[in-house]
Amino acid sequence: MKTIKDSVHDHIRIDGVARDLLDTPAVQRLRNIRQLGTVSLVYPSANHTRFEHSLGVYHLACEALDHLNVEGKRAERVHAAALLHDVGHGPFSHNLEPITHRRTGRYHDDVHDLLADGAVGDVLREHDLEPSAVADLVAGEGRFGQLVSGELDVDRMDYLVRDAHHTGVPYGTIDHGRLVRELTFADGELVLDEGNVQTAESLLVARALMNPAVYSHSVARIGKAMLRRASERLLDSPETDVDAARLQRMDDHDLIAALRSCPETSEFSRRLDHRDLYKRAVWAEIDDVPGGIIEADHEALLEFEREIADDAGIDPECVILDVPSRPSMKESTTSVVVNGDIRRLEQQSPLVEALRASQYSQWRLGVYSPPEMRDQVGRSAVETLGLDIDGALVSEVRDGLDATLDQFVD
């Protein structure tokens, strides 16, 4: 057994298959992948890693399995899946996943190939565990896959608390101990036991508050958009041999070095290194954006960028269009037992609709450009995209939001 001191859970005891997996290259690689990607541009202390988070997920999985009286090989499979659940992440965590998915068809939780070969596969088989069965759990399949990847998974329980701790914001604080203790299975579904509507609501509220303050902070979004643009240029550059499959296996340091050394990406790299970021030329609410733009695919968004740049008379590299997907709230489908019946939280809690409305009001389309170009880009973007806002008010609205949303850094 090995005991590790953790900043969130204090001491984590790691044993069995997880102990043997700990020092495999696939798990150790996670030491060099930041959990929150570009959020550290906003919160300087947000430099915790996927490795720390994986230990926390393993710890909570152990506690949940103990509470559910799950032992033996079934427990070992979940232990392995909990520790390995993030080994498929590329550099800067989720930030580049849309790019690599478009080119490889794989998301970070598709780890069947990764677990089958190399040191990880050897360790799993030494413990009489089938790699494919562990990979299925990582993907959320089966009864116990819900514990690793689902609405009540220990992944979410750890990252909310850990992200709040390392950013210093109070919003992600949840009673993860109670959440784990109140888990039970009903008709094969992982649910919260009787009397825990408020416990489920706390998870929902924490995620809803963390989203605008941390995960979707405007500065983090600009940094992420610039990093994506640079990474796409890296993949398309004839000066390198980096493809999407190789990019998925890089860590943060590998990517930074590649971006710095590639002529097509060195300027983006310099801006990210020096925090010399693009600024918001437009920051539009969802009701002001035509539905066709929100639903547009990647190629259509690139064409919009080219049209905005052409209208503004500038290089297309100086325009980035950032369109989030429509608001969603998966946690609202969490199941709780009420008066002996299994009910969705959205059916039971009046908070769900209020938080959905809040999430809807927080949604923003962003158009980013170098500071000296943002006024002309803003006017061109409003016209090209058909946004239902007064172009003359773009700078005024933007600057007012700058003062509010950037209060943590500037």
ChimeraX attribute file (.defattr): number of C-alpha atoms within 10 A of each C-alpha:
attribute: neighborCount
match mode: 1-to-1
recipient: residues
	/A:1	9
	/A:2	12
	/A:3	12
	/A:4	12
	/A:5	10
	/A:6	13
	/A:7	13
	/A:8	16
	/A:9	15
	/A:10	11
	/A:11	13
	/A:12	18
	/A:13	15
	/A:14	19
	/A:15	15
	/A:16	13
	/A:17	20
	/A:18	24
	/A:19	18
	/A:20	18
	/A:21	22
	/A:22	20
	/A:23	13
	/A:24	15
	/A:25	13
	/A:26	20
	/A:27	20
	/A:28	15
	/A:29	18
	/A:30	26
	/A:31	18
	/A:32	19
	/A:33	23
	/A:34	23
	/A:35	26
	/A:36	24
	/A:37	24
	/A:38	27
	/A:39	25
	/A:40	20
	/A:41	21
	/A:42	21
	/A:43	18
	/A:44	13
	/A:45	13
	/A:46	23
	/A:47	20
	/A:48	22
	/A:49	18
	/A:50	26
	/A:51	23
	/A:52	19
	/A:53	24
	/A:54	24
	/A:55	23
	/A:56	26
	/A:57	26
	/A:58	27
	/A:59	21
	/A:60	26
	/A:61	25
	/A:62	24
	/A:63	16
	/A:64	22
	/A:65	21
	/A:66	14
	/A:67	14
	/A:68	15
	/A:69	9
	/A:70	15
	/A:71	12
	/A:72	7
	/A:73	12
	/A:74	13
	/A:75	17
	/A:76	23
	/A:77	25
	/A:78	26
	/A:79	27
	/A:80	28
	/A:81	32
	/A:82	30
	/A:83	26
	/A:84	29
	/A:85	29
	/A:86	23
	/A:87	25
	/A:88	24
	/A:89	26
	/A:90	26
	/A:91	25
	/A:92	25
	/A:93	23
	/A:94	15
	/A:95	20
	/A:96	22
	/A:97	19
	/A:98	14
	/A:99	19
	/A:100	22
	/A:101	15
	/A:102	12
	/A:103	13
	/A:104	12
	/A:105	10
	/A:106	16
	/A:107	18
	/A:108	19
	/A:109	19
	/A:110	19
	/A:111	23
	/A:112	18
	/A:113	13
	/A:114	18
	/A:115	25
	/A:116	18
	/A:117	11
	/A:118	13
	/A:119	17
	/A:120	23
	/A:121	19
	/A:122	17
	/A:123	20
	/A:124	22
	/A:125	14
	/A:126	12
	/A:127	14
	/A:128	13
	/A:129	19
	/A:130	15
	/A:131	24
	/A:132	16
	/A:133	17
	/A:134	28
	/A:135	25
	/A:136	18
	/A:137	24
	/A:138	30
	/A:139	21
	/A:140	20
	/A:141	17
	/A:142	13
	/A:143	13
	/A:144	25
	/A:145	23
	/A:146	21
	/A:147	27
	/A:148	27
	/A:149	21
	/A:150	19
	/A:151	19
	/A:152	23
	/A:153	24
	/A:154	26
	/A:155	23
	/A:156	19
	/A:157	22
	/A:158	24
	/A:159	20
	/A:160	19
	/A:161	20
	/A:162	23
	/A:163	25
	/A:164	19
	/A:165	19
	/A:166	18
	/A:167	21
	/A:168	14
	/A:169	15
	/A:170	14
	/A:171	20
	/A:172	28
	/A:173	20
	/A:174	22
	/A:175	13
	/A:176	19
	/A:177	12
	/A:178	12
	/A:179	21
	/A:180	24
	/A:181	16
	/A:182	19
	/A:183	22
	/A:184	18
	/A:185	13
	/A:186	15
	/A:187	8
	/A:188	11
	/A:189	14
	/A:190	22
	/A:191	24
	/A:192	27
	/A:193	21
	/A:194	16
	/A:195	13
	/A:196	19
	/A:197	20
	/A:198	13
	/A:199	18
	/A:200	22
	/A:201	20
	/A:202	18
	/A:203	24
	/A:204	22
	/A:205	18
	/A:206	18
	/A:207	20
	/A:208	19
	/A:209	18
	/A:210	20
	/A:211	15
	/A:212	15
	/A:213	17
	/A:214	24
	/A:215	17
	/A:216	18
	/A:217	17
	/A:218	23
	/A:219	24
	/A:220	21
	/A:221	21
	/A:222	25
	/A:223	26
	/A:224	23
	/A:225	22
	/A:226	24
	/A:227	25
	/A:228	18
	/A:229	17
	/A:230	22
	/A:231	26
	/A:232	17
	/A:233	17
	/A:234	26
	/A:235	19
	/A:236	15
	/A:237	16
	/A:238	11
	/A:239	12
	/A:240	13
	/A:241	10
	/A:242	17
	/A:243	16
	/A:244	20
	/A:245	14
	/A:246	12
	/A:247	20
	/A:248	23
	/A:249	16
	/A:250	21
	/A:251	20
	/A:252	19
	/A:253	13
	/A:254	13
	/A:255	22
	/A:256	18
	/A:257	12
	/A:258	20
	/A:259	22
	/A:260	16
	/A:261	15
	/A:262	18
	/A:263	14
	/A:264	18
	/A:265	20
	/A:266	18
	/A:267	14
	/A:268	24
	/A:269	24
	/A:270	14
	/A:271	15
	/A:272	20
	/A:273	13
	/A:274	9
	/A:275	12
	/A:276	14
	/A:277	20
	/A:278	25
	/A:279	21
	/A:280	27
	/A:281	29
	/A:282	29
	/A:283	21
	/A:284	22
	/A:285	17
	/A:286	21
	/A:287	14
	/A:288	14
	/A:289	19
	/A:290	13
	/A:291	11
	/A:292	10
	/A:293	16
	/A:294	16
	/A:295	14
	/A:296	14
	/A:297	10
	/A:298	13
	/A:299	9
	/A:300	13
	/A:301	18
	/A:302	16
	/A:303	12
	/A:304	20
	/A:305	23
	/A:306	20
	/A:307	18
	/A:308	29
	/A:309	23
	/A:310	14
	/A:311	16
	/A:312	20
	/A:313	12
	/A:314	15
	/A:315	11
	/A:316	17
	/A:317	14
	/A:318	18
	/A:319	28
	/A:320	27
	/A:321	21
	/A:322	20
	/A:323	20
	/A:324	15
	/A:325	11
	/A:326	13
	/A:327	15
	/A:328	10
	/A:329	14
	/A:330	10
	/A:331	22
	/A:332	23
	/A:333	15
	/A:334	22
	/A:335	26
	/A:336	28
	/A:337	19
	/A:338	17
	/A:339	9
	/A:340	9
	/A:341	11
	/A:342	18
	/A:343	18
	/A:344	18
	/A:345	23
	/A:346	17
	/A:347	12
	/A:348	14
	/A:349	15
	/A:350	11
	/A:351	16
	/A:352	20
	/A:353	13
	/A:354	11
	/A:355	17
	/A:356	16
	/A:357	12
	/A:358	14
	/A:359	18
	/A:360	16
	/A:361	13
	/A:362	15
	/A:363	20
	/A:364	21
	/A:365	19
	/A:366	23
	/A:367	26
	/A:368	26
	/A:369	26
	/A:370	18
	/A:371	15
	/A:372	10
	/A:373	17
	/A:374	24
	/A:375	20
	/A:376	18
	/A:377	29
	/A:378	28
	/A:379	21
	/A:380	22
	/A:381	28
	/A:382	23
	/A:383	16
	/A:384	15
	/A:385	16
	/A:386	13
	/A:387	19
	/A:388	15
	/A:389	16
	/A:390	10
	/A:391	18
	/A:392	12
	/A:393	13
	/A:394	20
	/A:395	18
	/A:396	11
	/A:397	13
	/A:398	17
	/A:399	15
	/A:400	10
	/A:401	15
	/A:402	16
	/A:403	11
	/A:404	9
	/A:405	16
	/A:406	14
	/A:407	10
	/A:408	10
	/A:409	10
	/A:410	8
